[in-house]
Amino acid sequence: MPLMNALKLRHSTREFSDRPLPSQTLSDLLWAAFGINRPNGYRTAPCGRYIIAIDIYVAMNNGVWIYEPKTHALLPHLSSDIRAQTGLQDFVGTAPLNLVYVAHGERLMDETHEERRLLASVDTGFIGQNVYLFCASEGLATVFRGSVDYPKLQRTLKLPRQQFVTFAQTVGYPRRA
Ligand SMILES: Cc1cc2nc3c(=O)[nH]c(=O)nc-3n(C[C@H](O)[C@H](O)[C@H](O)COP(=O)(O)O)c2cc1C
């Protein structure tokens, strides 16, 4: 789809079908979100201070996976279904996919705490918009989310102390009335 059309269609949706995403769609979604698009390893979204600090955790009914862009693979992280814990809205528990954006704070240690949070949030926002535009172009539904119980999700994902969740984003097919 031409970019101008995708921009015209971009919007947030909060009603999802429980239909799973085909694996090719998931693969394309993750590449669009934050895949490698150049030999130097940089990505489809920019990053502040030349530092790639965001990982995408993928929460589905079959567990939690980490997107590994170098091999364009999903690495297993947890085997349980934690979708309901990725946000405070009901649809997160039944939509097929919740992306959880995790910042490697330890890669930004030269920054102040405030600057670290700012960089991680901005980097995440660019990824989120890539996801919005991919979803618009594929007829998928999505919503970027800050409504998250952060301490609880940090524990659920077993993140080390320096890593932190910035935002989450639900993706699926729209629920038809
Ligand atoms: C930083 C940020 C946090 C957001 N958090 C939530 C959220 O927790 N839950 C939600 O339903 N929508 C959330 N949204 C989506 C906004 O509500 C939505 O983008 C806005 O209402 C405009 O609607 P649109 O995306 O359809 O243009 C968030 C958006 C941004 C940018």
PDBQT file of the ligand as one rigid body, heavy atoms in Angstrom, charges set to zero:
ROOT
HETATM    1  C1  LIG A 201       2.104   7.564  24.642  1.00  0.00    +0.000 C 
HETATM    2  C2  LIG A 201       0.768   6.972  24.323  1.00  0.00    +0.000 A 
HETATM    3  C3  LIG A 201       0.127   6.189  25.254  1.00  0.00    +0.000 A 
HETATM    4  C4  LIG A 201      -1.108   5.614  24.964  1.00  0.00    +0.000 A 
HETATM    5  N1  LIG A 201      -1.694   4.803  25.879  1.00  0.00    +0.000 NA
HETATM    6  C5  LIG A 201      -2.885   4.232  25.590  1.00  0.00    +0.000 A 
HETATM    7  C6  LIG A 201      -3.470   3.294  26.486  1.00  0.00    +0.000 A 
HETATM    8  O1  LIG A 201      -2.912   2.953  27.522  1.00  0.00    +0.000 OA
HETATM    9  N2  LIG A 201      -4.653   2.744  26.142  1.00  0.00    +0.000 N 
HETATM   10  C7  LIG A 201      -5.300   3.058  24.981  1.00  0.00    +0.000 A 
HETATM   11  O2  LIG A 201      -6.370   2.513  24.745  1.00  0.00    +0.000 OA
HETATM   12  N3  LIG A 201      -4.774   3.936  24.092  1.00  0.00    +0.000 NA
HETATM   13  C8  LIG A 201      -3.564   4.512  24.366  1.00  0.00    +0.000 A 
HETATM   14  N4  LIG A 201      -2.970   5.338  23.457  1.00  0.00    +0.000 N 
HETATM   15  C9  LIG A 201      -3.645   5.591  22.168  1.00  0.00    +0.000 C 
HETATM   16  C10 LIG A 201      -4.278   6.974  22.170  1.00  0.00    +0.000 C 
HETATM   17  O3  LIG A 201      -5.386   7.015  23.048  1.00  0.00    +0.000 OA
HETATM   18  C11 LIG A 201      -4.710   7.315  20.740  1.00  0.00    +0.000 C 
HETATM   19  O4  LIG A 201      -3.592   7.336  19.887  1.00  0.00    +0.000 OA
HETATM   20  C12 LIG A 201      -5.420   8.654  20.678  1.00  0.00    +0.000 C 
HETATM   21  O5  LIG A 201      -6.667   8.585  21.346  1.00  0.00    +0.000 OA
HETATM   22  C13 LIG A 201      -5.677   9.131  19.258  1.00  0.00    +0.000 C 
HETATM   23  O6  LIG A 201      -6.381   8.132  18.532  1.00  0.00    +0.000 OA
HETATM   24  P1  LIG A 201      -5.811   7.548  17.168  1.00  0.00    +0.000 P 
HETATM   25  O7  LIG A 201      -4.553   6.757  17.468  1.00  0.00    +0.000 OA
HETATM   26  O8  LIG A 201      -6.900   6.672  16.610  1.00  0.00    +0.000 OA
HETATM   27  O9  LIG A 201      -5.479   8.708  16.267  1.00  0.00    +0.000 OA
HETATM   28  C14 LIG A 201      -1.730   5.885  23.715  1.00  0.00    +0.000 A 
HETATM   29  C15 LIG A 201      -1.057   6.661  22.765  1.00  0.00    +0.000 A 
HETATM   30  C16 LIG A 201       0.176   7.187  23.052  1.00  0.00    +0.000 A 
HETATM   31  C17 LIG A 201       0.887   8.001  22.016  1.00  0.00    +0.000 C 
ENDROOT
TORSDOF 0
